[in-house]
Amino acid sequence: MPCFTIDARDPGSRARAGRIATAHGEISTPAFVPLATKATVKGMLPAEVADLGYQMVLGNTFHLMLNPGAELIGRLGGLHRFMGWDGPIITDSGGFQVFSMGHGTVAEEIKARPSRGRAGSDEQREGRILAIEEEGVRFRSYMDGSVQWLSPEGSMAVQAALGSDIALVFDECTPFHVDRAYTATSTERTHRWLRRCLAWHREHGPPGQLVYGIVQGGVYEDLRRESTAVVAAAGCDGVAIGGSLGACKEQMYEVVGHATAELAGAHESLPRHLLGIGDVEDLIRGVELGIDTFDCAMPTRLGRHGTALIADPESRWRVSLAKSRFAEDASPLMDGCPCPACSLGLSRAYLSYLVRSKELTGMRLITAHNLAFIAQRMRSLREAIAEGRLAEVAAALRSGAPSTACFR
C-alpha cells in the first residue's frame, strides 16, 4: 500500500500537498523536519517542538550508533521512548557523516568539541575515514579513536534497533569536487548498496518501518535521472535526494528538478525528501519543484549562535542579535510570530542581552523562534497549494511579506 496520499496539486508547478502515513502518525506535506541529531532537537523539549507545528524529527544513525549505541536505545524501548517523542521519526543512514570524514572534520560538523592540531591535518581530525570498500566503510570514531565498520546491512540494523518510522538506505555521498568518472562509479555502488539494504529490510526490518532510497549522481543530469529511475523502480517507500547539489542555488534547483521530473507519472505516489536543505528561498523553490519534505540544521544552529530568522530577504532572512546595535532596541523580534519570545513581547534588546551574555535562555528562545518561523512558512505553502494560490503566496513570501498576510 502506498504510504503517501496527494490531496492537492498546483497547476502552475510540480508542487503537491498531501499526507505521509507512518506507524506513529501522519505528516502533512510539504513539511520541514527539524534535526534531532543526537536524540534531541537541541535546546528544545519534544512537546515544545510539537507545539510549534512539527510532526516529524530526524535522528542521526551515525552519531547514535557511536553514542549511546543502538543496542542500548533498543533495550530502552526504541528512539521514540528514549527521547520522549511520540510522533514520526526519520533516521538518516550515516552515509553523509561517514563520507564527510574524508573531506573535513566531524567536530566541524557536529560542533561537539574544538578541533585539535594543525588546520587541515589528520591530527586535527577526531574522526577519519579509513577505507571505502564494496562491503562497507571502515572509519575511526570521533568518540574514542576506535576503528568502526558500517555496511548497508549494518546501517539498516541500527535503524531497526532505533525503531524509526522512516529509514534511509546507506549510500556514498560524493562531494562536489570529484570528477564525473568517480561520481558515476560511486553512484553505481550506491545502487548496489540500495539493493542490499532493501534485501536486509525485507528479512529483518521492523513491521511498519518505511524505507527511502537515496538519489545520487552529483551535478550531472544523466546520472541524476538514471539514479532517480533506479531508486524509484527498486521498491522503496519513498525517495530522498542527496549528495552534491551544485555550486550555486540555480544549479541546485536544476539538479533537484532533474530528479523530480523523473519521478512524474508512474512514480508520483512516492514521497520525496530533500536532504540537508532549509534556507527560506530553497524551501519555496523546492516545494515548487515537487519536494514533499525537507531537513536541515540551519534553524536550530543559527538559534544557538544568536541569529534569528526574520522576514527580510535583503538580509538573507537573518539578523544577528549578538550585535551591540540591538542593546537598546525596544521593538519585538517579529510581529505575528507565535514563538514564546514574540508572543510574550520580549524586546530585541533583551534577546541581544541574553545572547551577548551567553545565557542558555537566549539560545532556547531564538531556536524556538526560528523553528516557528519556518513552520509558519511551510504551513502557508501547504494552504496555498490546497487553495490554488501557490504562485501568489510564494511571491509574497519571497518578497518578505509576513506569513500571516499570505494565509488569506
N, C-alpha and C positions, 0 to 999 in steps of 0.2 A: 504494500500500500504506500503511495506517495505520502511523504511527511509534510508537504508544502501545498497550501491552498492559495491560489491567486484570486483575490476579491475584486480588484480594480486595476485597470491599465491606463496609462497616459497615452492618448493618441498621437501626441507630438514627439514622443521619445520612446525609449525602451523601459521606462520606469513602470514598476508594478507595486501594488500594495497587497499584502497577504498575511498568512499565519503559518508558522512552522510549529508542528505538533511534536512535543518531546515527552519523555516519561515524567518530567517534573513541570509540565505546563506548556502553554503556547507562548510564542514570541511574535508580536505584531511587527510587521516589516513595512518599509525599511526601518532598520534599527541600528543603533550604536551599541557596542558591547564593551563595557569597562574592563580593564585588566585587573584580575585578582591573581597576579603572578605567583605569589607565594602563599596562596590560600587566604588572601585578604586584598580588598581594594584599599590601598594604603591610606591610612588615616580615617577610614570610614567604617561604621558598623553595617552589617548586612541590611538591617531594617532601614537605615538611612539611605542606602543605595536604592533599595526598592521604592522608598517613598519619593525619590526623585524621578521615578518613572521607568527604571530599568528592570527588565525581565530576565536577562541572562548576563553572566560574567564569564571571563576566560581565565582558566588556570593554566599554569605552565608545567608541562610534563618534565622538562629538563631539570628545573630547579627543585620541583617537589620530589623527584626520584633521588636527588642528592641529599636533600634535607627537607622534611624529616624522614623521607622514604615512603614509597608507595605501599609497602607492606604494612607499615605502622598505620597509615591513613586507612587502609583497607580494614585492618583489625578494629579500628575505632569507628567503623560504620560507613566509610567512604567519605569523599571530599565534601559532600553536602552537609553531613552531620558534623564533620571535623571543623568546618568554617562557619557553620550556622546559617547557611544559605539554602532556602527551600526551593528556589526557582531553578531553571535550567542552567547547566554549566557546559561550556565547550572547552576542551583541552587541546592545546597545540601538541604537535608530535615530538618536539625537541629538536627538529631538524634545523630551524633557524639558529637556535642557540649554539648547537654543536658546530655548525659550519661558520658561524661568526667568529669562533675562536681562531680560525685560520687567518682572519683579516683584522683582528683587533682584540682588545681585552674584554673578558666577561665583566670585569669590575666596571669598565666604562659603560657597559650596557645596563647593568642592574644597580649601579651606584651603591654597592654593598660596602666596599672598602676602598680606600685610596690606593692607586696603583703604586708599585714599588719599582725601583731600578731606573735605568736609562730609558727615556722615551723611545718606544718602538722596539725595544729589545725583548728577547724571550724571557729574560729575568723579570721583566715588568709584568708579564702575563701570569695571572693567577690560575688560568685555565688554558689548555692548549690542545689543539687537535694533533693527534699523532699519526693517524693513518685513515684514509678513506678506502675501504675495500668493498668488494661486491657483497660480502655478507653483512657488512655494517661499518661502524666507525669506532675507532679507539681514540680516547681523549683523556687528558689529565684533569681531574676535578679541581675546580677553583676552591673547593672547601678545604681539602687536606692534601692535595697533590697526588692522590691515588689514581691509578690507571683504571678507567672505566670503559665499558663496552655498551654500545647501543645499536641495535639492529631493528629492522622493520617489525619483526615479531616482538622484540623486547619493548619497543615503544608502545605497541598495542597492548601488551601485557600490563605495562604501567598504567595506561589509561583505563584498562578494565578494572584494575585494583582501585583506582581513584573513583570509578563509578560515574564518570561524566556522562552527560546526555548525548553529547556530540564529540566524537574522537576524530582527530585529523591523522591522516596517514603519514608515515615517515618519508621525508623527501630530502633531496640535496638542494639546498638553497644557494644558487650561484650568485656571486657578487657581480656588480655592474662591469668591472674592468676585464673580465675574462673574455676570450675571443669566441667567435661563433662555433668553432670546432669543439671547444671544451663545453660550451653551452649545450650543443647537440648531444654530446656523449653523456653529460650529466643528466639531461632530460630523459634520455633513454633509460638510464639507471633508475631515475625516479619512477618511471613507468613499471620497471621490473619490481621495484620495491612496493609499488601500489598493489600489484597482484599478490605479493606475499602478505601484505597487511590484510587484504580482503580475505585471503585464504585462512589466515590465522583467526580472524574475527569470526568467520563462518563456523569454525570448530570450537572456539573458546570464548568468544565475546559475550558480555552480559546481555541478557534479554532487554530489548528496548533501546540499547545504545545505537545511535546513528553514526555512520562513518562518512566523512567527507574526503574525497580525493583532492590533491593539490596540483594545480596547473603551474608548470614551469615553462621555460623556453626563452627567458631573457627578453630582449627588446626586438626579437626577430619575428615578424608577422607569421611566417610559415611555421616556425617552431611553436609559437604560441597557439596557433589554430590547431596544429596537429596534436599538441599536448591536451588541449581542451577536448578535442574529439575523443582521444584515448580515455581520458578520465570520465567523460560523460557516458561512454559506452561500457565502462568497466563494471557497472552495477553499484556505484556509490549512491548514498542517500542525498548527497549534495556536493557542490564543487566550491573549493576555495582557490582564489587566485593569489599566488605568492611570487617570491623571488624578486629579481631586479625589474623594476617597472619603468626605468628610464632615467635620463639625466636632468629632465625638467618636467614640469607639470603637463605640458602639452603632449610630450612623448608618453608619459604615464597614462593619460587619458586614451591615447591611441592604443597602447598595449592592452588596457582593460577592455576597450571597445572591440579589439580583435577577439578576445575571449567570449564576451557576452554575445557577439554576433554569431559565434559558432554554437552557442547554447540555445539559439532560437529553434522554433519548430518542435521537433520530437523531444527535445530536452528542456522545454520551457518549465516543466514541473520540478526541475531540480533547483533547490535554493542555492544562491550564490553569495559567497562570503569573500570580502576583500581584506587581506591580511595587512595589518600594520598601517592603516590609513585613517586619519582623523581630523585633518585641517578642515575648516568650515567649507571652503570652496571645493575641496576634494570630495567631501560628503555630498554636496549638492550635485556636482557633476557625476559622481559615482551613481547616485540614485537615477539620474537621467540616463545613464548608460545601462541600467538594469541590475545594479547591485542591490542585494536584499539586506545584508548585514555587514558591519564594519567593526574592526577593533583597533585600538591604538593606545599607547601610554600617554599621549600628549596631554589630555585634560588634567589628569592627576599629577603628572610630572611637573607641569607648569605650576599647578597649585602649590606643590611642596616647595617651589622656589619663588613663591610670592608673585607670580604672574597670573592675572585674571583675564578671562575671555570677555570681550565686550563687542557690541555691535558696531564695529568700526573697521571696514576693510582697509582703509588707508594705513592703519597701524598693524596690519596683519591680524586683526581681531584680538589684539593683546595689549595689556597695559601692565607695566612692571610697578607694583606697589612698593618695591624696595627703594624707589627713588624719593629723595627728600622733598621734592616739589609737592608731594601729596601730604606733607606733615600737617598742614593746616586746612586741608580740603574738607569742608563740611558736607559735601554732596555724597549721596549714596553711590555705591558701586555701579548699579544699573537699575533703572526704573522697570517695574513689571516683572522682575525675576522672582521666582518663588523660593529661592535658596534661603537658608537661615540668615545670612548676612544682609541680604537685600530686604527680606520681609520684616526683619527687625529694625530696618532703617539705620544700620551701622554705617558710619561715615568712612570715606576713603582714608581720612586722617587716622582713624582708629585702626583700620586694617593695615595701613602703612606702618603704624607704630608696632603692631604685633609682628609684622614681617621683619622689620629692622631690628626688633628685639629678639628675633628667632623664637618666638613663642609658638608652641605647638597648636594653640587655638587658632592662630592665623593661618597656618598650613591647612588645618581642617576646614575652616570656613571658606577659604579660596578654592580648595579642592571640591567642596560641595557646590560652590557657585559654578565652577567650570563644568561639572557634570550636569547641573541643572541647565546651563546654557546650551550644551549640546543636545540634551534631551528635548528641550523646547523646540529646537530647530528640526530635529528628526520628527517630532510629532506634527509640526506644521507641514512638513513634506508628506507625511502619511495622509494627513487630512486633505491636503491639496490634490493628491492623486485620486482619492475617493470622490472628491467634489469636481474633478475635471478642471482644476485651476493650477496645475503644477507650473506652467510657464510663468504665470503671474506671480505666484508665491516665490518661485526660485529667483526671479528677477528682483523682487523686494528684499529677499534675504541677502542676495549678493550686494545690494546697494547699502546694506547696513540698517535697514528698517527693523524696528523692534519686532520680534516674532509674534507678539500678541496682535500686531496690526495685520499679520498675514493670515490669521485664523479665519476671519470672516470679512 
